[in-house]
Amino acid sequence: MFSLIAQVARFFRSSNASAPASHAATLMETADVRAGLDAHHAQELRVAASAYLSVVR
């Protein structure tokens, strides 16, 4: 769980010069990349994206 929190923290500290269209979209893209390497981490990223969307709405 700590790795998920660290990933989200790094995500929000990223520079705004290359700001993505959506934080949730970036988390989902990262989850897709991680799916082949670590399915559990990919699922954590998807949950984080869903949580972000529920807070934003």
Secondary structure, 3 states (H helix, E strand, C coil): CHHHHHHHHHHHHCCCCCCCCCHHHHHHHHHHHHCCCCHHHHHHHHHHHHHHHHHHC
